[in-house]
Amino acid sequence: MNRNSPFYWILMVLSSLVLLFLIAPLLGMFLKTGLGEFFETAKDKEVQESVWLTVWVSFAATFVFAIAAVPFAWLLARKSFPLKNIVNGIIDLPIVLPHTAAGIALLGFISRDGFLGKAASLVGLNLVNNSGGIALAMAFVSLPFLINSARDGFASVPERLEKAGLNLGASPARVFFTISLPLAWRSITTGFVMMFARGMSEFGAVVIIAYHPMIAPVLIYDRFNSFGLSYARPAAVLFIIIALVVFTLLRLLSVRRVTSVTEKKYADS
C-alpha cells in the first residue's frame, strides 16, 4: 500500500488509537506504582501464596482437562454425528455466560447438595472454598479455548495421512499419537496457553465458589474493596508481571516443541 495514500494514514491513526487504548491503562498503572510499594507487596506472604495458588491451580486444571479435551477435539474435527452443531454450541456457552452466573451454576453442581459435591463428600472432600473447586471454576470458563483451538488444528491435518497410516496397518491410537497429534501440536499448544491464561485471570466464577483461599484476582479485588485503589494497584502490577513471564516461558517452550517436531518430521522423510 502506498504510504502517501490518505487511506494508509487513516488506517495508521485508527490502529494507533486502538493500541493506545490497550497500552495506556496498563502503562498508567505501572507509572503510578512506586518501587517501594511494589517490593513491599512482592515480599507480602499473602500475595506470594495467592499468586502461587493461581498459577499452579490454573496449570493443573488445564493439564488434567486437556487429557480428555484434546481427543474430544479430534472427534469434533473428524466425525459427524447427530446434534453436532448443538454440541459445538454447548462448548462455546461458558464464553458467553456472565461469569457470576457460571459460578452459581457450578456451585449448584459441586456443593454438598449437588451431584459432584455429594460424590466428593463420600471421600471427605468439600469442593467449595477449596483449590479443587477453584480448578473446576477455572476450567469451566476456559475449556472452550482449548477445545476450539485443538479442533481447528486437527481439522487442518490432511485426513489422507491418517487413512494412509490405517491402511499400512497402524492402530487408530498409533495414528492419533504419531500423525494427528504432532501435526496439530501448534494449535493444541496455543489452546493450552489460552486456557491456562483464561483460568489465571478468572474472577467471577471463582469468587462464587471460593472467596478463600484467595487467588490473585480475588485478592486484588479484596484489597481494592477494603483499602482502595492505591493498596490494590501494586498487587495488580505484580500479578501482571508474573503472568507475562509465565506466558512468555510457555510460548518459548511451545515454539521449541513445534520446531523439534517439524525437524523430526523432515528427518524421517
N, C-alpha and C positions, 0 to 999 in steps of 0.2 A: 504494500500500500504506500502511495506517495505521501511523504511526511509533510508536504506543503498543502495537502488536501484539508479543507475545513472539517470533513468527516473524521479524519485521523485525529485531529486535535480535540474534537468533541468526545471521541472515544477515550482519549488520554485523560481529559478532565473528569469524565464520569468514573473512569477506573480509579483515578487518584482520590476522588471523593469517597468511593467505597472503601478503598484501602485505608484512608484516613479515619473513617468511621470505625474500622476494626482495630486500628492501632491506638488511636487517641485515648480511649478509656484505660487501656492497659498501661500505656506509657505514663499517663497521669497518675495512676495508682502507684507505679514504681517510683516516680519522682517525688511523690508526697510521703513515701515511707523512708524514714531516716535509717541509717546503718545501725545505730544503736538499738532502735526499736526492732529492726529485723533480726539482729543477732540475739537479742534478748528473747524474742519469740522462738527462734531456732533452738535455743537451749531449754525451752519450756518442755518439761517431760510430758505434759498432757498433749501438747501439739505433736511431739515426736510419736507418741503412741497412736494418736489419731491418724497421722499420715501413714504410718506403717500399716495400721489396720486397713486403711483404704486401699493401699497398693496390693497387699497380699490377698485380701478377700476378693478384690476385683479380678486379680490374675487367676486365683483358684477357681472362681466361678466360670471364667472364660475357658480355662483349660478343661474343667470337668464337663461342661456343657458341649464343648467342641467335639468330644468323643462321640456323641450322638448326633450333633447338628451337622457335621461335615458329611457323613453318609446320607443323612436326610436330604441335604442339599443336592447330592449326586442323584438321589431318587427323583427329586423335583426336576432336575435338568434332563434326565434320561427317560423317564417313564410317564406315560399318560394313564390317568385313572379318573373315575367319576369324581366330580366335585373338586377337581384340582384347582380351579380358579378360586373357589371358596377357601381352600386350604391356604393358597397364597395370600388371600385377603386376611385370614386369621393371623398369619405370620407377621403381617405389617401392622396389625391392630395396636400392639403396645406402643408403636411410634406415635400414633395419632391420639391415643388416650391421654387425658390430663393425668399427670404422674401421681397426683394425690389420689385420683380415682383408681389408678393401677395399684397403688399401695393398699387402698381399702379392699379391693377385690382380692389381692394376695393375702391380706390379713385374715379374711374370712376362710381362706384355704389352709393357712398354716397355724391358725390359733388352735387352742385346745379343743374347740368345738368343730374345727374343720377336718377334712379328710386326712390331709398330710399331718396336721397337728396331732390328731389322735394317734396316728401311726408312730409319730416321733415320741409321743408321751409314753408309749409302751416300753421304750428303751430308756426312759428317764430324761428325754431331751425336750426342752421348750424352745421352739424356734423364734418366738417373739423376744425382743431385746437380747438377741444372740447373734454371733457372727454368721451362723448358718442362715438365719433369716435375712440378714443383710445381703449375703451372697445370692439368695433367691430373688430378692428385690432387684439387685443389680442385673442379674441375668434376665429377669422378666422384661425389663425395658430395653436391654441392649442386644438380646439374642437375634432379633431380625437383621442387624447389621452383618453378623457373621453368616447367617443362612443365605441372605440375598447375595452377598459378595461371593461366597463359595459356589452357589448355584450358577452365577454368571461365569465363574471360572470353569466349572465343569462343562457348561454349555458351549464354551469356546474350544474345548478339546475335540478334535475330529473323531466322530463316532467310529469311523472306519478303522482307526488304530486299535480301539477296544475290540472290535469284531475280529480284526486280524489276530490279535492275541488269543481270543477264544478259539478261533479256527486252528491255531497252532497247538492247541491242547492246554493252554493255561486256564487255571480255575478262575471264576469270577473275582474271588478275593485277590488273587495274584495280579489280575488285570487292573483291579482298582488301586492296589498299592504300588505297582510298578509303572503304570501308564497314566491312569486318570489323575491320581493324587499328585505325582511330581509335575505334570503339565499344568495343573490348576493351582499349583502352590502359591504363586504370586497373589492371586485373588483371595485364596484362603488366608494367607498371612495378612493381607490388607483388612479382611473381615475380622480377623483375630484382634488386630491392633485397634480397629474401630470399636469392637465390642468391649475390649478392655478399657479404652478411653471413655466410652459412654458410661460404663459401670463406675469408674472412678469419679465421674462428675455428677452422678445421680444424687438427688436430694429428696424430691417429693415422695417417691415410693419408699425410700429408706426411712425417712423420718416418721412415717406411719408405722413401720414395722419395728424400728428400734431407734429411739432417741439416744439411748445408751446401750452399748458402748458407742461413742461418737466417732463417726467417720469424719474426714476433713470438711466436706461441705456442711455437715450438720454443726460441727464445731465453729466454723466461720459464722454461720447464721446465729448460733447461740451467743457468740461474743458480740456480734453486731446488735442483737436484740437486747442483750443485758447491759452492754457498756458503750455501744455506739460505734461509729464508723472508724475512728482512729484506732480503736482496740482490735477491730476485726481485720483491718487492712494488712498489717504485717503477716498475719496467718494466711491471708489470701495470696499475698505475694510469694511466700514460701511454698505454698502448695502448687502454684503455677510453675515455679522454677523446677520443683521436683518432678512435676508431671511432664514438663518439656524434656528433662534429662531422661526420664524413663522411656518416653515415646521415641526419642532420638536413638537410644540404645536398641530398642525393639526394631526400629526401621533399619538400622545398620545391620543387625543380625539377620533380618529378613532378606536384605539385599545380598548379603554373603551367601545365604542359603540358596536363593534363586540362582546366583551366579555359579555356585558349585554344582547345582542340579543341571544347569544348562551345559557346563563344561563336560560333565559326565555323559550327558546325552550325546554330545558331539563326539566324544572319545569313543563311546560304544559303537557309534555309527561309522 
